[in-house]
Amino acid sequence: MQSALPKVLHPLAGKPLLQHVIDTARALAPSKLCVIYGHGGAAVPEMLKRQDGTGHGAIDTALQEPQLGTGHAVSQAVPQLDESVPTLILYGDVPLTAVASLQRLVDAAGTDKLGILTVVQANPFGLGRIVREGGTITRIVEEKDANEAERAICEINSGIMVAPTRHLKKWLGALSNNNAQGEYYLTDIVAQAVTDGVPVVSANPAAEWEVAGVNSKVQLAELERRHQLNIANALLEKGVTLLDPARIDVRGELICGRDVTIDVGCVFEGRVELGDGVSVGAHSVLVDARIAAGTNIKPFCHIEDAVVGAKSVIGPYARLRPGTELAEDVHIGNFVEIKNSQIAAHSKANHLAYVGDATVGSRVNIGAGTITCNYDGANKFRTVIEDDAFIGSDSQLIAPVTVGKGATLGAGTTLSKDAPAGKLTISRTRQMTIDNWSRPVKVKK
């Protein structure tokens, strides 16, 4: 990976590769989860520790040091394995295996058979081949140990297995490293199973990419696009209009109502909800946001931890920061930033404004260049703008301050005291014209 970050912690769709595998494993309702990690991977148990408070239960860990092969890796978890249930072995760098495929494998293996997830590939080079006799799996041979006939086999081992735990412990203890790699192969347990009379069965994933692993940034990028296309296809099946399914990134959970339209280049992170009839313009980023029905988000908007009411119009080039709550029919225009503020129905700030730590009433007009001065360098204060107020362009509201109901601030006002309801408040110096003044002339050197 050419990185200091352990491979399994590299993100796919905004989530570490390992997290994808853990989430899939949890969907199978296992009695226990154990992650085996390698030398230098201290960041892995740290990531798992941060999950302890998520309500899913703790994940056990086992350190493999040094790394002597896949069989040796699984051996490190032997003390933690429960003989009363089968053991399913997954890989932290194989993130896209579907729960349904694994369930088929678990069902096929039952409690007394060794199950292998296999797939037929047109180009199986470098992968372990499934050797069958009379249709029955007898062993798995690695590329470097295979003869010419075995290399012609196109059915390959994904590495994912489920085994009766009592037998698995015995088989792991009997592994040998007498092979071209000098490693303890997990795949060698297949021959042992055959010798012990344990049936060896297989199941297949629905698609080849389900068993694709990541060993480089190139492969990571390929799986990212594969995963995003899967998400896009699922959205299309639910009726979402994507202007280009190849140009969308969902890095979390995207929930869409009916007749939602998403233009190209949009990124969705965390949990994002789009109500019926919402349209999202090109190259917008939405993070942990809830957008109510009929809202039009124009291009190049950034919305994070915010709620937008129905039939609102946002952007282009608007930024809604955490704590923003907009009611219905609110217009937030180009280069307007809202932070930790509540804006009631039918209000608008259409151009070049900053509204921070404010409570804004209904039918309020906030003119271009308006700023709520909410921070004195140490503490933050709140601005209140009541219903039907009109804030003239280029006004500064120095919090804490209140603009009364129906009040008007003249353009260019710096408000440091409350503006009374229903009146015009203005703070300007008297306009002057200086006679006999001339513009300076540049001195020639």
Residue pairs with C-beta under 8 A, 6 or more apart in sequence:
1 7
1 10
1 215
1 216
1 217
1 220
2 217
3 10
5 43
6 37
6 38
6 40
6 41
6 43
6 44
7 17
7 92
7 93
7 214
7 215
8 16
8 17
8 18
8 21
8 37
8 41
8 44
8 92
8 93
9 16
9 17
9 18
9 43
9 44
9 47
10 16
10 17
10 214
10 220
11 17
11 251
12 20
12 95
12 214
12 220
12 223
12 224
12 227
13 224
13 227
13 228
13 231
13 249
13 250
13 251
13 252
14 251
14 252
14 269
15 23
15 251
15 252
16 47
17 92
17 93
17 95
17 214
17 220
18 35
18 44
18 47
18 92
19 47
20 95
20 96
21 90
21 91
21 92
21 94
21 95
21 97
22 33
22 35
22 51
22 59
24 90
24 97
24 98
24 99
24 102
25 33
25 88
25 90
26 33
26 56
27 99
28 88
28 99
28 102
28 103
28 106
30 88
31 82
31 85
32 60
32 80
32 82
33 57
33 59
33 60
34 59
34 60
34 61
34 62
34 77
34 80
34 81
35 44
35 45
35 48
35 59
35 60
35 61
35 62
35 92
36 61
36 62
36 63
36 64
36 73
36 74
36 76
36 77
37 44
37 45
37 61
37 62
37 63
37 64
37 92
38 63
38 64
38 65
38 67
39 63
39 64
39 65
39 66
39 67
44 61
45 61
48 59
48 61
51 59
52 58
60 77
60 80
62 76
62 77
62 80
63 76
64 72
64 73
64 76
67 73
68 177
68 183
68 184
69 177
69 181
69 183
69 184
69 185
69 186
70 159
70 183
70 184
70 185
70 186
70 187
71 172
71 175
71 183
71 184
71 185
71 186
71 187
71 188
71 189
72 175
72 183
72 184
73 186
74 89
74 168
74 172
74 186
75 172
75 173
75 175
75 184
78 169
78 172
81 87
81 165
81 168
81 169
82 165
83 165
83 166
83 169
84 165
85 111
85 165
86 106
86 109
86 110
86 111
86 162
86 163
86 164
86 165
87 162
87 163
87 165
87 168
88 102
88 105
88 106
88 160
88 161
88 162
89 159
89 160
89 161
89 162
89 163
89 186
90 97
90 102
90 160
91 159
91 160
91 213
93 213
93 214
93 215
94 158
94 159
94 160
94 211
94 212
94 213
94 214
95 214
95 223
95 227
96 209
96 210
96 212
96 223
96 226
96 227
96 230
97 117
97 160
97 205
97 210
97 211
98 205
98 206
98 210
100 206
101 117
101 203
101 204
101 205
101 206
101 210
102 117
102 160
104 203
104 204
105 115
105 116
105 117
105 160
105 162
105 203
106 115
106 162
107 203
108 115
108 201
108 202
108 203
109 115
109 162
109 163
109 201
111 164
112 164
112 198
112 199
113 164
113 198
113 199
113 200
113 201
114 161
114 162
114 163
114 164
114 167
114 189
114 190
114 193
114 198
114 199
114 200
114 201
115 161
115 162
115 163
115 200
115 201
115 202
115 203
116 130
116 137
116 140
116 157
116 158
116 160
116 161
116 190
116 200
116 201
116 202
116 203
117 158
117 159
117 160
117 161
117 202
117 203
117 204
117 205
117 211
118 130
118 155
118 156
118 157
118 158
118 202
118 203
118 204
119 155
119 156
119 158
119 204
119 205
119 208
119 210
119 211
120 154
120 155
120 156
120 204
121 127
121 154
121 156
121 208
122 154
124 153
124 154
124 155
124 156
125 143
126 143
127 143
127 156
127 157
128 140
128 141
128 142
128 143
128 156
128 157
128 159
128 187
129 140
129 141
129 143
129 146
129 150
129 151
129 153
129 155
129 156
129 157
130 137
130 140
130 153
130 155
130 156
130 157
130 202
131 137
131 138
131 139
131 140
131 141
131 150
131 153
132 138
132 155
136 200
137 190
137 194
137 200
137 201
137 202
138 190
138 191
138 194
138 200
139 187
139 190
139 191
139 194
140 157
140 187
140 188
140 190
141 150
141 187
142 179
142 180
142 181
142 185
142 187
143 151
144 179
144 180
144 181
145 179
145 180
157 187
158 205
158 211
159 186
159 211
159 213
160 211
161 186
161 189
163 171
163 189
163 193
164 198
167 193
167 196
167 198
168 189
170 192
171 188
171 189
171 192
171 193
172 189
174 192
175 184
175 185
175 188
175 189
176 184
176 188
177 183
177 184
179 185
190 200
193 199
193 200
194 200
205 211
209 223
209 226
212 219
212 222
212 223
212 226
213 219
214 220
214 223
225 246
228 248
228 249
228 250
229 245
229 246
231 248
231 250
231 254
232 242
232 245
232 246
232 248
233 245
235 242
235 248
235 254
235 256
235 262
236 242
236 245
238 256
239 256
239 258
239 259
239 260
240 256
240 260
240 261
240 262
241 259
241 260
241 261
241 262
242 248
242 262
243 261
243 262
243 263
243 264
243 282
244 264
247 264
247 265
248 262
248 264
248 265
248 266
248 268
249 266
249 267
249 268
250 268
251 267
251 268
251 269
251 270
252 268
252 269
252 270
252 271
252 272
252 288
253 270
253 271
253 272
254 268
254 272
254 274
255 271
255 272
255 273
255 274
256 274
256 278
257 274
257 275
257 276
257 277
257 278
257 293
258 276
258 277
259 276
259 277
260 274
260 276
260 277
260 278
260 279
260 280
261 278
261 279
261 280
262 279
262 280
263 279
263 280
263 281
263 282
263 283
263 284
263 299
264 282
264 283
265 282
265 283
266 280
266 282
266 283
266 284
266 285
266 286
267 284
267 285
267 286
268 286
268 287
269 285
269 286
269 287
269 288
270 287
270 288
271 288
272 286
272 287
272 288
272 289
272 290
272 291
273 289
273 290
273 291
274 280
274 291
275 291
275 292
275 293
275 294
275 295
275 310
276 293
276 294
277 293
277 294
278 291
278 292
278 293
278 294
278 295
278 296
278 297
279 295
279 296
279 297
280 286
280 291
280 297
281 296
281 297
281 298
281 299
281 300
281 301
281 315
281 316
282 299
282 300
283 299
283 300
284 297
284 299
284 300
284 301
284 302
284 303
284 315
285 301
285 302
285 303
285 304
286 297
286 303
286 304
287 303
287 304
287 305
288 304
288 305
289 303
289 304
289 305
289 306
289 307
289 308
289 320
290 306
290 307
290 308
291 297
291 303
291 308
292 307
292 308
292 309
292 310
292 311
292 312
292 328
293 310
293 311
294 310
294 311
295 308
295 309
295 310
295 311
295 312
295 313
295 314
296 312
296 313
296 314
297 303
297 308
297 314
297 315
298 313
298 314
298 315
298 316
298 318
299 315
299 316
299 317
300 315
300 316
300 317
301 314
301 315
301 316
301 317
301 318
301 319
301 320
302 318
302 319
302 320
303 314
303 318
303 319
303 320
303 324
304 320
304 321
304 322
305 321
305 322
305 323
305 324
306 320
306 321
306 322
306 323
306 324
306 325
306 326
306 338
307 324
307 325
307 326
308 314
308 320
308 324
308 326
308 330
309 326
309 327
309 328
309 329
309 330
309 345
310 328
310 329
311 328
311 329
312 326
312 328
312 329
312 330
312 331
312 332
313 330
313 331
313 332
313 333
314 320
314 331
314 332
315 332
315 333
315 334
316 334
317 334
317 335
318 332
318 333
318 334
318 335
318 336
318 337
318 338
319 336
319 337
319 338
320 326
320 332
320 337
320 338
321 337
321 338
321 339
321 340
322 339
322 340
323 339
323 340
323 341
324 338
324 339
324 340
324 341
324 343
325 341
325 342
325 343
326 332
326 338
326 342
326 343
327 342
327 343
327 344
327 345
327 347
327 362
328 345
328 346
329 345
329 346
330 343
330 344
330 345
330 346
330 347
330 348
331 347
331 348
331 349
331 350
332 338
332 343
332 348
332 349
332 350
333 348
333 349
333 350
333 351
334 350
334 351
334 352
335 351
335 352
336 349
336 350
336 351
336 352
336 353
336 354
336 355
337 353
337 354
337 355
337 356
338 349
338 355
338 356
339 354
339 355
339 356
339 357
340 356
340 357
341 355
341 356
341 357
341 358
341 359
341 360
342 358
342 359
342 360
343 349
343 355
343 358
343 360
343 364
344 360
344 361
344 362
344 364
344 387
345 362
345 363
346 362
346 363
347 360
347 361
347 362
347 363
347 364
347 365
347 366
348 364
348 365
348 366
349 355
349 366
349 370
350 368
351 367
351 368
351 369
352 368
352 369
353 366
353 367
353 368
353 369
353 370
353 371
354 370
354 371
354 372
355 366
355 370
355 372
355 383
356 372
356 374
356 375
356 380
357 372
357 374
357 380
357 381
357 382
357 383
357 399
358 372
358 374
358 382
358 383
358 384
358 385
358 399
359 382
359 383
359 384
359 385
360 366
360 385
361 385
361 386
361 387
361 388
361 389
361 405
362 387
362 388
363 387
363 388
364 385
364 386
364 387
364 388
364 389
364 390
364 391
365 389
365 390
365 391
366 385
366 391
367 390
367 391
367 392
367 393
367 394
367 395
367 411
368 393
368 394
369 393
369 394
369 395
370 391
370 393
370 394
370 395
370 396
370 397
371 395
371 396
371 397
372 383
372 397
372 399
373 396
373 397
373 398
373 399
374 380
374 381
374 382
374 383
374 399
375 381
380 399
381 399
381 400
382 399
382 400
383 397
383 399
383 400
383 401
383 402
383 403
384 401
384 402
384 403
385 391
385 397
385 402
385 403
386 402
386 403
386 404
386 405
386 406
386 407
386 421
387 405
387 406
388 405
388 406
389 403
389 404
389 405
389 406
389 407
389 408
389 409
389 419
390 407
390 408
390 409
391 397
391 403
391 409
392 408
392 409
392 410
392 411
392 412
392 413
393 411
393 412
394 411
394 412
395 409
395 411
395 412
395 413
395 414
395 415
396 413
396 414
396 415
397 403
397 409
397 415
398 414
398 415
398 416
401 415
401 416
401 417
401 418
401 419
402 418
402 419
403 409
403 415
403 418
403 419
404 418
404 419
404 420
404 421
404 422
404 423
405 421
405 422
406 421
406 422
407 419
407 420
407 421
407 422
407 423
407 424
407 425
408 423
408 424
408 425
409 415
409 419
409 424
409 425
409 426
410 424
410 425
410 426
410 427
410 428
412 426
412 427
412 428
413 425
413 426
413 427
413 428
414 427
415 425
415 427
419 425
